[in-house]
Amino acid sequence: MDIPLHTIAVVGLGTMGTGIAEVLARAGREVIGIDVSADAASRAVAALDASTARAVRRERLTAQERLDVLARFRTFSDLQAAADADLVIEVVPESYETKQQVFRALDGIVKPTTILATGTNALSVTRLAADTSRPERVLGLHFFNPAPAMKLVEVVSSVLTAPPAVEAVTALARELGKEPVAVGDRPGFVADGLLFGYLNQAAAMYEAKYASREDIDAAMRLGCGLPMGPLALLDLIGVDTARTVLEAMYSASRDRLHAPAPILKQLSDAGLTGRKSGRGFYTYEAPGSATVVRDALTPLDGAQPVAPRPVTSVGVAGSGTMASGIAEVFAKAGYDVVLAARSPEKADIAKARIAKSLARSVDKGRMTAAARDETLARIAPAGSLDAFAGVDLAVEAVAEDLEVKQQLFETLDKVCKQGAVLATTTSSLPVIACARVTSRPQDVVGMHFFNPAPAMKLVEVVRTVLTADDVHATVREVCTAVRKHPVDCGDRAGFIVNALLFPYLNNAVKMVEEHYATLDDIDAAMKLGGGYPMGPFELLDVVGLDVSLAIERVLHREFRDPGLAPAPLLEHLVAAGCLGRKTGRGFREYARR
């Protein structure tokens, strides 16, 4: 059944409502904007006026098209204005009571054929639908902020929603140039269902003083390629809104990962709700401003309370991709590098890999042939760790196996000179376990590079309770010298990035297990709605399901949280040998090379 949606009412003209109204008006729909606040209505008109003026300046609209768009948007203060609407989208505050009042009033105003859509991202669509006289025509239509720019729209059906209503709204979303994703009625739906658990964990990590707000945000931006760090994103969304979403999610799931971190309540109750109030996790220039200003928690630039140790030569142990990548990073930065493998042949192969990488850089114009030759000349391959006798910094990048790493550190302890810094690149094992097998645990630190090391800017600097202050200072200075961004964290499973990333990936697997959404819809939701460079299943297949499962098990073992238990589907795929791209099959199938 064809349901035309020509005239659309938007109830609530805050940031989201105004954005939705703009999208609709620019797509040729007659838009009725309704808000009890005359100021909100005036701001919405002004925002559309400014937005369309920018579009004309950028030649995305003609002057006449702009006038047509403005003429299609009319504002009112009374719900009666929605009487002739084919579709009503409510975007009022996240409160059952407020939304139910709107739906009850609309029930007696709109046409029998009108579809009612809620823009909620946290509350039950089914509960709202059941309170109306037309539950079969009620659904969720969840846009993402800013609505004109974000492509994702989640179309949320309840068990009561009639398929023609879903089809009509889905078709509308496509006509608006959006990517509609069909989801069931569960708090948070897909994108926010995965996103807010991650944001909550980041808030708890900050509250526990495990890492600074700047380091948590930098870690996720630089380590995962996210457009914003989690704490900055919480400030943008609104700390109070995030708390509301998490409360709704926890009431449905009873998963401790969704229980709002206490700091969210503390900030909300104090009125420190993020950008809109001028202060949240960060402090802003003014309410509504995106400009962060210095406050009492802002670290001093270049503050270095302890003098670092001098480093001119670096030893890198290992012959794999990570080891050769790290050796390349140091050599390009001007350090003399000893690249040691289990045999001279393996060391030569690793150096050859670096030569190929540098050749690609020359071909792409990123470095000169002379710079390539100088870089390669700084790398001395060796078939034994004995070659590390004179290095100032030894970095191990061998297999992620504690016994292997401990044996290597025992050897480094004997070979390396006194005062040398000994670093492990582990991504999941305890650094202290490597330190304790040496006679100098104060010299041992974690330097977790990300793959591929030459391209990824992040290094997690992991201090144990025994790491000396000058060792920590040395590694931070070296990271800066090789043009990496160091972030500090303690010696805890997952450090920052993996501790936040892998529970999110695990929760995505659980969504598929529960038949809540498809792989493709979940991947699309996180890329289009969250700005992630890859969807969770794309990323799992790239990382390797076996690697992912191992990290999940480490996190579960350390934190003892039932919500961190690896999803059974992940365990089954690993047991079946479906490890991702490297085996040709993981969550998806790939052409074998």
TORMAR-440659 format. One record per residue (C-alpha): x, y, z; residue number from 0. Coordinates in pm, 1 decimal, decimal comma. Example, Ala and Ser with C-alpha at 12.3 -4.5 7.8 and 13.67 -1.06 7.14 Angstrom:
% residues 2
ATOM	1230,0	-450,0	780,0	0
ATOM	1367,0	-106,0	714,0	1
***
This chain:
% residues 593
ATOM	0,0	0,0	0,0	0
ATOM	143,2	338,3	-106,7	1
ATOM	137,1	597,3	170,8	2
ATOM	233,8	943,9	40,4	3
ATOM	426,3	1157,1	287,6	4
ATOM	412,4	1510,2	147,0	5
ATOM	336,7	1722,1	452,6	6
ATOM	547,5	1645,5	757,8	7
ATOM	527,6	1797,5	1104,8	8
ATOM	836,1	1812,6	1329,7	9
ATOM	748,8	1854,1	1697,4	10
ATOM	1039,2	1999,0	1896,1	11
ATOM	1271,0	2250,0	1731,7	12
ATOM	1591,9	2195,4	1921,7	13
ATOM	1914,3	2113,7	1737,9	14
ATOM	1791,9	1776,1	1613,8	15
ATOM	1440,3	1890,5	1522,2	16
ATOM	1577,0	2189,5	1333,2	17
ATOM	1819,9	1966,5	1145,0	18
ATOM	1544,7	1721,3	1047,9	19
ATOM	1322,4	2009,1	933,8	20
ATOM	1604,5	2136,9	711,9	21
ATOM	1658,0	1794,3	553,8	22
ATOM	1285,6	1761,5	479,4	23
ATOM	1241,9	2114,2	341,0	24
ATOM	1544,5	2083,6	115,4	25
ATOM	1401,6	1755,1	-16,4	26
ATOM	1080,8	1930,3	-128,1	27
ATOM	850,9	1840,8	162,3	28
ATOM	611,9	2086,5	325,0	29
ATOM	738,3	2112,2	682,1	30
ATOM	537,2	2222,8	984,1	31
ATOM	768,7	2304,5	1272,6	32
ATOM	604,3	2300,1	1614,9	33
ATOM	753,9	2413,5	1945,2	34
ATOM	596,4	2563,8	2256,8	35
ATOM	889,0	2803,9	2274,4	36
ATOM	870,8	3101,1	2038,1	37
ATOM	1244,9	3147,8	2085,5	38
ATOM	1312,5	2790,4	1971,4	39
ATOM	1098,1	2845,0	1662,3	40
ATOM	1280,2	3170,2	1582,8	41
ATOM	1617,9	3000,0	1622,8	42
ATOM	1506,5	2721,1	1388,6	43
ATOM	1404,2	2969,6	1119,9	44
ATOM	1731,1	3160,0	1163,1	45
ATOM	1931,6	2836,7	1142,9	46
ATOM	1761,0	2735,4	818,2	47
ATOM	1811,5	3085,0	679,5	48
ATOM	2184,5	3075,2	761,0	49
ATOM	2230,1	2718,3	635,9	50
ATOM	2065,3	2783,1	300,8	51
ATOM	2259,3	3109,0	258,8	52
ATOM	2582,8	2909,8	301,8	53
ATOM	2458,2	2658,5	46,4	54
ATOM	2401,6	2939,5	-204,9	55
ATOM	2751,6	3079,2	-143,9	56
ATOM	2894,8	2731,2	-203,0	57
ATOM	2679,4	2695,6	-516,2	58
ATOM	2490,3	2397,9	-376,8	59
ATOM	2158,1	2585,7	-407,8	60
ATOM	2041,5	2864,1	-637,1	61
ATOM	1891,0	3179,1	-487,4	62
ATOM	1545,7	3072,6	-607,2	63
ATOM	1584,0	2721,9	-463,8	64
ATOM	1678,1	2879,3	-131,6	65
ATOM	1363,9	3091,2	-130,0	66
ATOM	1156,3	2781,3	-210,4	67
ATOM	1312,5	2589,4	80,6	68
ATOM	1244,7	2873,4	324,1	69
ATOM	884,8	2900,4	202,6	70
ATOM	825,7	2529,5	272,0	71
ATOM	913,1	2567,8	642,4	72
ATOM	646,3	2721,0	867,5	73
ATOM	654,2	2731,3	1247,3	74
ATOM	374,4	2711,8	1503,2	75
ATOM	336,3	2686,5	1880,3	76
ATOM	29,8	2458,9	1886,6	77
ATOM	4,3	2088,0	1799,3	78
ATOM	-318,5	2166,6	1611,3	79
ATOM	-93,2	2276,8	1325,7	80
ATOM	-19,6	1907,8	1261,3	81
ATOM	-382,2	1831,9	1168,6	82
ATOM	-310,3	1780,8	797,7	83
ATOM	31,8	1618,3	830,4	84
ATOM	93,4	1281,8	664,7	85
ATOM	379,9	1210,6	907,1	86
ATOM	462,0	1360,7	1245,5	87
ATOM	815,9	1326,7	1385,4	88
ATOM	847,8	1413,9	1753,5	89
ATOM	1188,8	1520,8	1879,3	90
ATOM	1101,6	1641,4	2230,3	91
ATOM	1315,9	1570,0	2541,5	92
ATOM	1391,8	1204,9	2630,2	93
ATOM	1112,2	1152,7	2882,4	94
ATOM	827,8	900,7	2861,4	95
ATOM	591,9	1147,9	3024,1	96
ATOM	674,7	1428,1	2780,3	97
ATOM	659,8	1206,7	2472,5	98
ATOM	337,5	1036,3	2586,0	99
ATOM	171,8	1376,4	2632,9	100
ATOM	262,7	1466,3	2274,6	101
ATOM	136,6	1135,9	2132,5	102
ATOM	-191,3	1149,5	2326,9	103
ATOM	-256,9	1501,8	2204,0	104
ATOM	-169,4	1409,9	1843,7	105
ATOM	-408,6	1112,7	1860,8	106
ATOM	-702,2	1353,3	1870,6	107
ATOM	-563,6	1593,2	1611,0	108
ATOM	-410,4	1411,5	1312,6	109
ATOM	-577,3	1219,7	1030,4	110
ATOM	-647,5	845,3	1075,3	111
ATOM	-385,6	771,6	808,3	112
ATOM	-109,0	979,4	967,0	113
ATOM	205,3	798,9	1076,4	114
ATOM	350,8	901,8	1412,3	115
ATOM	728,3	868,6	1450,4	116
ATOM	935,9	915,0	1762,5	117
ATOM	1291,8	1038,8	1736,5	118
ATOM	1389,4	870,6	2064,4	119
ATOM	1726,8	703,0	2088,5	120
ATOM	1665,8	547,0	2429,2	121
ATOM	1302,1	489,7	2510,5	122
ATOM	1075,4	200,6	2413,5	123
ATOM	887,8	263,7	2089,3	124
ATOM	650,1	-18,5	2181,8	125
ATOM	558,3	147,3	2510,4	126
ATOM	489,8	477,9	2334,4	127
ATOM	287,6	304,9	2060,7	128
ATOM	74,6	106,4	2305,1	129
ATOM	-39,1	430,1	2466,9	130
ATOM	-199,9	554,8	2144,3	131
ATOM	-515,7	454,9	1956,3	132
ATOM	-309,3	373,8	1646,1	133
ATOM	-15,8	156,0	1755,2	134
ATOM	10,8	5,5	1407,3	135
ATOM	104,8	351,6	1273,3	136
ATOM	366,4	434,2	1533,8	137
ATOM	738,8	368,9	1480,2	138
ATOM	1081,4	508,7	1555,4	139
ATOM	1272,3	732,3	1316,9	140
ATOM	1613,6	795,1	1467,6	141
ATOM	1823,1	1056,0	1287,9	142
ATOM	2181,6	1130,0	1390,3	143
ATOM	2329,7	1466,5	1475,5	144
ATOM	2388,5	1679,6	1271,8	145
ATOM	2090,4	1554,6	1071,0	146
ATOM	2177,5	1733,0	742,9	147
ATOM	2523,0	1571,8	734,8	148
ATOM	2475,9	1227,0	888,3	149
ATOM	2358,2	960,1	644,6	150
ATOM	2217,0	704,2	887,8	151
ATOM	1852,7	679,6	985,4	152
ATOM	1740,0	390,7	1206,4	153
ATOM	1382,9	282,4	1128,1	154
ATOM	1252,7	117,6	1443,7	155
ATOM	956,6	-120,1	1433,8	156
ATOM	764,4	-240,4	1735,7	157
ATOM	574,0	-567,4	1738,8	158
ATOM	264,9	-354,5	1672,3	159
ATOM	389,7	-157,2	1371,2	160
ATOM	220,2	-229,8	1036,5	161
ATOM	464,0	-311,2	752,9	162
ATOM	319,6	-44,9	514,5	163
ATOM	405,4	227,3	765,8	164
ATOM	763,0	97,6	787,0	165
ATOM	788,0	77,9	408,5	166
ATOM	660,5	434,0	364,9	167
ATOM	904,5	582,9	614,3	168
ATOM	1193,6	375,5	477,2	169
ATOM	1118,0	503,0	126,0	170
ATOM	1109,0	859,4	260,6	171
ATOM	1449,6	817,2	422,8	172
ATOM	1595,9	704,2	91,1	173
ATOM	1436,5	1000,5	-88,3	174
ATOM	1604,1	1227,9	165,7	175
ATOM	1940,3	1084,5	60,4	176
ATOM	1976,6	884,3	382,3	177
ATOM	2072,0	522,6	445,7	178
ATOM	1783,6	360,1	637,4	179
ATOM	1864,4	64,6	862,3	180
ATOM	1579,2	-150,8	992,4	181
ATOM	1609,6	-238,3	1361,1	182
ATOM	1395,4	-380,0	1636,8	183
ATOM	1278,6	-199,1	1946,5	184
ATOM	1560,2	-222,5	2198,9	185
ATOM	1706,2	68,9	2399,9	186
ATOM	1983,9	231,9	2201,9	187
ATOM	1878,7	42,7	1886,1	188
ATOM	2199,4	-45,8	1692,6	189
ATOM	2434,8	251,3	1675,7	190
ATOM	2364,4	395,5	2020,1	191
ATOM	2328,3	46,4	2164,8	192
ATOM	2693,9	-12,7	2079,3	193
ATOM	2815,5	343,9	2115,2	194
ATOM	2685,9	426,7	2461,7	195
ATOM	2832,9	120,1	2629,9	196
ATOM	3171,3	229,1	2496,0	197
ATOM	3116,4	590,0	2607,3	198
ATOM	3013,7	469,6	2953,4	199
ATOM	3331,0	263,9	2990,6	200
ATOM	3540,2	563,0	2884,8	201
ATOM	3369,9	777,6	3150,4	202
ATOM	3436,3	509,9	3414,0	203
ATOM	3799,6	485,6	3302,4	204
ATOM	3839,5	861,0	3347,9	205
ATOM	3655,8	858,2	3680,6	206
ATOM	3896,2	592,1	3810,9	207
ATOM	4186,3	827,8	3722,3	208
ATOM	4333,7	553,2	3506,7	209
ATOM	4412,7	800,0	3229,5	210
ATOM	4356,3	1169,4	3163,9	211
ATOM	4061,9	1288,6	2956,1	212
ATOM	4305,5	1412,9	2688,7	213
ATOM	4484,6	1077,9	2670,6	214
ATOM	4162,8	873,0	2657,2	215
ATOM	4029,5	1086,3	2373,8	216
ATOM	4359,7	1094,1	2183,6	217
ATOM	4396,9	717,0	2219,2	218
ATOM	4063,3	644,2	2053,7	219
ATOM	4106,8	904,3	1780,4	220
ATOM	4459,3	803,4	1687,5	221
ATOM	4438,0	432,2	1770,1	222
ATOM	4098,8	363,7	1610,0	223
ATOM	4060,4	645,9	1359,7	224
ATOM	3748,2	782,0	1529,3	225
ATOM	3640,0	1137,9	1449,2	226
ATOM	3609,2	1229,5	1818,7	227
ATOM	3727,8	1092,0	2149,3	228
ATOM	3460,4	942,1	2378,1	229
ATOM	3465,8	1214,7	2644,3	230
ATOM	3448,8	1496,1	2389,2	231
ATOM	3162,0	1307,4	2225,1	232
ATOM	2978,2	1277,7	2557,7	233
ATOM	3006,5	1654,9	2592,7	234
ATOM	2865,0	1699,1	2240,8	235
ATOM	2574,8	1457,1	2295,4	236
ATOM	2503,4	1596,2	2641,9	237
ATOM	2609,9	1422,5	2961,8	238
ATOM	2248,7	1423,0	3084,4	239
ATOM	2124,8	1271,4	2756,4	240
ATOM	2389,3	999,1	2774,4	241
ATOM	2287,6	916,7	3128,7	242
ATOM	1921,7	888,1	3021,8	243
ATOM	2011,7	656,3	2734,1	244
ATOM	2225,9	437,0	2958,2	245
ATOM	1956,5	417,2	3227,1	246
ATOM	1712,7	292,0	2961,3	247
ATOM	1966,6	43,4	2828,2	248
ATOM	2048,9	-87,0	3175,2	249
ATOM	1682,6	-127,6	3267,7	250
ATOM	1644,6	-357,4	2966,7	251
ATOM	1976,5	-543,3	2971,1	252
ATOM	2083,5	-542,6	3339,0	253
ATOM	2435,0	-550,4	3195,3	254
ATOM	2678,4	-368,6	3423,9	255
ATOM	2848,5	-222,2	3118,8	256
ATOM	2529,7	-15,6	3070,5	257
ATOM	2496,1	96,0	3433,5	258
ATOM	2575,2	469,5	3408,6	259
ATOM	2915,6	561,0	3550,2	260
ATOM	2860,5	766,5	3868,6	261
ATOM	3046,6	1063,0	3718,8	262
ATOM	2765,2	1102,5	3463,4	263
ATOM	2516,2	1156,6	3746,9	264
ATOM	2752,9	1390,0	3930,5	265
ATOM	2808,4	1608,2	3625,6	266
ATOM	2439,0	1603,9	3528,4	267
ATOM	2320,4	1696,5	3877,6	268
ATOM	2571,8	1982,7	3885,2	269
ATOM	2440,2	2115,6	3553,6	270
ATOM	2771,5	2035,7	3381,5	271
ATOM	2604,0	1872,0	3083,4	272
ATOM	2868,5	1936,6	2816,7	273
ATOM	2891,8	2188,0	2536,4	274
ATOM	2536,7	2312,8	2580,6	275
ATOM	2612,8	2430,9	2935,5	276
ATOM	2970,1	2537,4	2864,6	277
ATOM	3124,7	2268,4	3080,1	278
ATOM	3123,0	1891,0	3104,7	279
ATOM	3429,5	1669,9	3088,5	280
ATOM	3597,0	1973,2	2930,0	281
ATOM	3542,3	2346,9	2971,8	282
ATOM	3418,6	2549,3	2673,3	283
ATOM	3444,9	2913,1	2572,9	284
ATOM	3071,8	2966,4	2626,9	285
ATOM	2751,6	2761,2	2646,5	286
ATOM	2695,2	2607,2	2304,5	287
ATOM	3053,6	2667,1	2193,5	288
ATOM	3274,9	2392,2	2052,5	289
ATOM	3594,6	2573,0	2154,4	290
ATOM	3771,6	2403,8	2446,5	291
ATOM	3950,7	2635,9	2688,1	292
ATOM	4214,2	2563,3	2951,8	293
ATOM	4091,8	2471,2	3297,6	294
ATOM	4244,2	2334,9	3617,2	295
ATOM	4271,5	1985,7	3466,2	296
ATOM	4450,7	2090,1	3148,1	297
ATOM	4809,9	1958,5	3142,9	298
ATOM	5088,7	2209,0	3090,6	299
ATOM	5245,0	2191,7	2744,9	300
ATOM	5582,0	2022,5	2745,5	301
ATOM	5582,5	1976,7	3122,5	302
ATOM	5863,0	1732,0	3203,0	303
ATOM	5928,2	1715,3	3579,3	304
ATOM	6207,0	1455,0	3542,0	305
ATOM	6500,2	1463,9	3301,4	306
ATOM	6489,7	1177,9	3048,6	307
ATOM	6781,6	945,1	2978,3	308
ATOM	6975,6	1007,9	2655,7	309
ATOM	6879,8	779,1	2364,6	310
ATOM	7077,9	767,9	2039,1	311
ATOM	7060,9	395,7	1955,5	312
ATOM	6765,2	157,8	1961,3	313
ATOM	6741,7	-220,1	1950,4	314
ATOM	6428,2	-380,3	1806,0	315
ATOM	6376,6	-752,1	1874,3	316
ATOM	6161,4	-943,4	1629,0	317
ATOM	6127,6	-1007,3	1257,4	318
ATOM	5754,3	-970,9	1194,0	319
ATOM	5550,5	-684,4	1051,4	320
ATOM	5536,0	-493,7	1378,7	321
ATOM	5908,6	-525,8	1451,0	322
ATOM	6010,9	-411,0	1103,9	323
ATOM	5758,5	-125,8	1118,6	324
ATOM	5894,7	-2,8	1452,5	325
ATOM	6253,3	-29,5	1327,8	326
ATOM	6153,7	178,4	1023,8	327
ATOM	5997,2	443,5	1248,7	328
ATOM	6313,2	483,1	1457,4	329
ATOM	6549,6	479,6	1161,1	330
ATOM	6348,3	745,1	976,0	331
ATOM	6371,6	963,4	1287,2	332
ATOM	6751,5	946,7	1282,0	333
ATOM	6821,9	676,2	1541,6	334
ATOM	7078,1	402,8	1487,6	335
ATOM	6880,2	78,0	1492,8	336
ATOM	6985,5	-279,8	1562,5	337
ATOM	6720,2	-516,0	1425,7	338
ATOM	6769,1	-854,4	1592,0	339
ATOM	6589,6	-1174,6	1491,6	340
ATOM	6636,3	-1542,5	1575,3	341
ATOM	6875,4	-1584,0	1282,8	342
ATOM	7072,5	-1357,9	1047,1	343
ATOM	6846,3	-1472,5	761,5	344
ATOM	6528,4	-1362,5	941,5	345
ATOM	6689,1	-1028,0	1029,0	346
ATOM	6783,8	-974,9	663,3	347
ATOM	6427,7	-1057,6	555,4	348
ATOM	6292,7	-803,0	805,2	349
ATOM	6529,0	-534,7	672,1	350
ATOM	6421,7	-622,7	315,8	351
ATOM	6061,0	-563,9	422,6	352
ATOM	6161,5	-217,7	544,2	353
ATOM	6338,9	-150,9	214,6	354
ATOM	6016,1	-231,5	25,1	355
ATOM	5816,6	-0,4	252,7	356
ATOM	6063,2	284,3	201,8	357
ATOM	6062,1	222,6	-174,9	358
ATOM	5683,7	270,2	-175,9	359
ATOM	5731,8	599,6	9,0	360
ATOM	5978,1	713,5	-256,3	361
ATOM	5738,1	609,6	-536,4	362
ATOM	5460,3	813,0	-371,6	363
ATOM	5682,9	1116,7	-330,8	364
ATOM	5683,0	1101,2	48,9	365
ATOM	6061,5	1077,7	76,6	366
ATOM	6364,5	1114,3	-148,1	367
ATOM	6583,3	828,2	-265,7	368
ATOM	6871,3	979,0	-67,4	369
ATOM	6661,1	981,5	253,1	370
ATOM	6566,1	619,8	187,0	371
ATOM	6930,5	517,3	154,9	372
ATOM	7025,8	706,4	472,0	373
ATOM	6741,5	541,6	663,2	374
ATOM	6838,6	191,0	550,9	375
ATOM	7202,4	257,6	637,2	376
ATOM	7101,1	324,0	998,0	377
ATOM	6952,5	-27,9	1033,8	378
ATOM	7194,7	-305,8	1127,3	379
ATOM	7039,3	-656,3	1107,7	380
ATOM	7160,5	-908,3	1364,7	381
ATOM	7097,0	-1274,2	1433,6	382
ATOM	7136,1	-1246,9	1810,7	383
ATOM	7032,0	-1022,5	2098,8	384
ATOM	7402,1	-993,8	2185,7	385
ATOM	7402,2	-703,8	1937,3	386
ATOM	7196,8	-502,7	2189,4	387
ATOM	7496,5	-458,6	2421,7	388
ATOM	7533,2	-89,2	2344,7	389
ATOM	7174,6	26,1	2277,6	390
ATOM	7008,4	291,3	2493,1	391
ATOM	6654,9	157,7	2431,8	392
ATOM	6557,6	-204,7	2361,6	393
ATOM	6207,4	-263,5	2219,9	394
ATOM	6071,9	-616,8	2191,4	395
ATOM	5811,2	-694,1	1926,9	396
ATOM	5796,7	-1073,0	1934,3	397
ATOM	5498,3	-1309,9	1958,2	398
ATOM	5218,3	-1221,2	2200,9	399
ATOM	5311,4	-1505,3	2433,0	400
ATOM	5408,3	-1428,1	2792,1	401
ATOM	5657,5	-1711,6	2822,5	402
ATOM	5834,2	-1606,7	2501,4	403
ATOM	5849,0	-1244,8	2614,4	404
ATOM	5977,4	-1335,3	2961,0	405
ATOM	6258,3	-1545,4	2814,4	406
ATOM	6351,1	-1252,4	2592,5	407
ATOM	6355,2	-1008,2	2885,9	408
ATOM	6577,9	-1242,8	3084,6	409
ATOM	6821,6	-1226,1	2793,7	410
ATOM	6791,6	-846,2	2762,5	411
ATOM	6869,9	-817,2	3131,8	412
ATOM	7199,0	-997,7	3077,4	413
ATOM	7291,6	-834,1	2747,3	414
ATOM	7189,1	-469,9	2772,7	415
ATOM	7404,2	-213,7	2948,3	416
ATOM	7301,7	-64,0	3280,4	417
ATOM	7072,1	234,1	3231,7	418
ATOM	6922,5	102,3	2907,6	419
ATOM	6542,6	126,6	2889,5	420
ATOM	6370,7	-206,9	2818,9	421
ATOM	6031,1	-180,5	2648,0	422
ATOM	5763,6	-430,7	2549,0	423
ATOM	5510,9	-370,7	2272,7	424
ATOM	5253,9	-610,9	2419,6	425
ATOM	4890,9	-523,6	2353,0	426
ATOM	4734,6	-743,1	2618,9	427
ATOM	4990,1	-902,4	2852,3	428
ATOM	5097,9	-756,6	3189,0	429
ATOM	5411,6	-545,6	3154,9	430
ATOM	5501,6	-616,3	3517,8	431
ATOM	5530,2	-988,1	3436,7	432
ATOM	5810,7	-901,8	3192,2	433
ATOM	5971,4	-657,1	3435,1	434
ATOM	5986,2	-901,7	3725,6	435
ATOM	6204,2	-1153,6	3540,6	436
ATOM	6479,1	-889,4	3518,7	437
ATOM	6708,8	-754,7	3791,6	438
ATOM	6602,1	-400,1	3694,6	439
ATOM	6220,6	-378,2	3685,3	440
ATOM	6247,2	-1,9	3725,8	441
ATOM	6388,6	15,2	3370,8	442
ATOM	6099,2	-174,3	3210,4	443
ATOM	5803,1	2,0	3046,4	444
ATOM	5534,0	-68,4	2787,4	445
ATOM	5545,3	96,8	2444,2	446
ATOM	5235,0	-23,2	2261,8	447
ATOM	5263,1	77,6	1895,7	448
ATOM	4966,6	27,1	1662,7	449
ATOM	4974,2	-151,5	1330,2	450
ATOM	5101,4	-42,3	1081,0	451
ATOM	5360,4	131,1	1299,9	452
ATOM	5490,7	374,0	1032,1	453
ATOM	5138,7	510,8	971,8	454
ATOM	4967,1	496,7	1312,2	455
ATOM	5041,3	798,2	1532,4	456
ATOM	4952,6	650,9	1871,7	457
ATOM	5180,6	487,2	2128,3	458
ATOM	5038,8	378,6	2463,8	459
ATOM	5306,3	434,2	2729,1	460
ATOM	5242,6	178,7	3002,2	461
ATOM	5390,6	237,2	3347,4	462
ATOM	5405,7	-40,3	3601,2	463
ATOM	5412,8	34,1	3974,0	464
ATOM	5789,9	-17,7	3955,6	465
ATOM	5873,9	189,7	3644,6	466
ATOM	6114,0	473,6	3724,0	467
ATOM	6006,9	831,7	3655,3	468
ATOM	6301,8	899,2	3426,2	469
ATOM	6223,6	583,6	3224,1	470
ATOM	5869,2	707,0	3173,6	471
ATOM	6002,3	1050,6	3075,5	472
ATOM	6249,9	891,1	2833,3	473
ATOM	5987,7	692,9	2647,5	474
ATOM	5755,6	993,1	2617,8	475
ATOM	6038,3	1204,0	2476,1	476
ATOM	6136,2	929,7	2231,2	477
ATOM	5774,5	896,0	2113,4	478
ATOM	5763,4	1266,5	2039,5	479
ATOM	6100,3	1246,9	1861,3	480
ATOM	5967,4	976,2	1625,4	481
ATOM	5655,1	1189,9	1563,4	482
ATOM	5415,9	970,2	1759,5	483
ATOM	5156,9	1081,1	2013,3	484
ATOM	5220,2	921,2	2354,6	485
ATOM	4933,2	857,1	2595,3	486
ATOM	4990,6	743,1	2952,5	487
ATOM	4810,5	451,3	3112,1	488
ATOM	4863,2	195,9	3384,4	489
ATOM	4952,7	-170,1	3352,3	490
ATOM	4599,2	-301,5	3317,9	491
ATOM	4452,4	-541,8	3063,3	492
ATOM	4374,3	-370,7	2735,5	493
ATOM	4544,4	-45,3	2839,3	494
ATOM	4319,1	227,4	2690,5	495
ATOM	4232,0	137,5	2331,6	496
ATOM	4172,9	-235,9	2356,5	497
ATOM	3991,6	-200,4	2690,4	498
ATOM	3736,7	26,3	2518,5	499
ATOM	3740,4	-122,7	2167,7	500
ATOM	3699,7	-495,4	2226,2	501
ATOM	3393,2	-489,2	2455,2	502
ATOM	3225,6	-280,7	2181,8	503
ATOM	3321,3	-543,6	1921,0	504
ATOM	3200,8	-822,2	2149,9	505
ATOM	2865,0	-648,7	2198,5	506
ATOM	2823,8	-623,8	1822,2	507
ATOM	2868,0	-1002,2	1797,7	508
ATOM	2603,9	-1049,0	2067,4	509
ATOM	2361,0	-835,9	1862,8	510
ATOM	2399,8	-1075,3	1569,6	511
ATOM	2365,2	-1379,5	1799,1	512
ATOM	2034,0	-1243,0	1921,2	513
ATOM	1914,6	-1187,3	1560,4	514
ATOM	1860,7	-823,4	1646,1	515
ATOM	2027,0	-686,0	1332,8	516
ATOM	2233,6	-813,4	1040,9	517
ATOM	2610,6	-785,1	997,3	518
ATOM	2562,6	-538,7	713,6	519
ATOM	2316,8	-321,3	904,6	520
ATOM	2537,6	-308,4	1213,5	521
ATOM	2846,5	-221,5	1008,6	522
ATOM	2650,7	44,7	818,2	523
ATOM	2507,3	187,9	1140,8	524
ATOM	2849,2	237,6	1301,2	525
ATOM	3010,3	382,5	989,7	526
ATOM	2724,9	614,8	898,9	527
ATOM	2594,4	693,8	1247,2	528
ATOM	2914,6	685,7	1451,5	529
ATOM	3170,4	798,1	1195,6	530
ATOM	3374,3	480,3	1244,6	531
ATOM	3619,5	409,9	960,1	532
ATOM	3517,1	41,7	965,5	533
ATOM	3214,6	-145,1	1094,5	534
ATOM	3273,0	-384,4	1386,3	535
ATOM	3257,4	-699,7	1172,4	536
ATOM	3486,9	-557,1	906,9	537
ATOM	3732,2	-473,1	1184,0	538
ATOM	3703,4	-812,4	1354,9	539
ATOM	3783,0	-987,8	1027,9	540
ATOM	4085,5	-761,6	972,6	541
ATOM	4222,0	-798,2	1326,9	542
ATOM	4162,0	-1172,2	1328,4	543
ATOM	3893,0	-1349,1	1527,0	544
ATOM	4151,1	-1551,1	1718,1	545
ATOM	4336,9	-1235,2	1824,0	546
ATOM	4007,8	-1070,5	1920,0	547
ATOM	3898,0	-1370,5	2123,9	548
ATOM	4231,9	-1380,5	2308,1	549
ATOM	4198,7	-1013,4	2404,1	550
ATOM	3836,0	-1063,1	2513,4	551
ATOM	3943,6	-1348,9	2737,6	552
ATOM	4219,0	-1139,6	2894,3	553
ATOM	3973,7	-855,8	2965,6	554
ATOM	3715,6	-1094,8	3110,3	555
ATOM	3975,8	-1265,5	3326,5	556
ATOM	4110,2	-937,2	3463,0	557
ATOM	3787,0	-747,9	3529,5	558
ATOM	3561,9	-1046,1	3614,1	559
ATOM	3262,4	-869,4	3459,3	560
ATOM	3003,5	-1108,6	3307,8	561
ATOM	2934,6	-852,0	3035,6	562
ATOM	3291,4	-897,5	2910,3	563
ATOM	3258,1	-1273,0	2856,3	564
ATOM	3340,1	-1350,5	2491,7	565
ATOM	3032,1	-1396,5	2275,1	566
ATOM	2976,2	-1770,4	2205,5	567
ATOM	2951,3	-1701,2	1831,2	568
ATOM	3304,0	-1559,4	1836,0	569
ATOM	3432,2	-1868,9	2015,9	570
ATOM	3252,7	-2101,8	1771,7	571
ATOM	3397,8	-1928,6	1464,5	572
ATOM	3749,8	-1947,5	1607,1	573
ATOM	3703,1	-2315,7	1693,7	574
ATOM	3595,4	-2374,2	1333,0	575
ATOM	3910,4	-2207,3	1200,2	576
ATOM	3718,0	-1908,2	1062,2	577
ATOM	3963,1	-1639,3	1171,0	578
ATOM	3883,5	-1358,9	927,5	579
ATOM	4059,2	-1234,3	618,0	580
ATOM	4375,1	-1432,5	684,8	581
ATOM	4187,0	-1763,1	645,7	582
ATOM	3940,5	-1643,6	381,2	583
ATOM	3643,8	-1665,3	613,5	584
ATOM	3537,5	-1500,3	937,0	585
ATOM	3208,5	-1318,5	975,7	586
ATOM	3222,0	-1282,0	598,2	587
ATOM	3387,0	-1481,3	321,0	588
ATOM	3683,5	-1346,8	123,1	589
ATOM	3852,3	-1446,6	-200,5	590
ATOM	4164,2	-1647,6	-119,0	591
ATOM	4484,7	-1512,3	-268,0	592
***
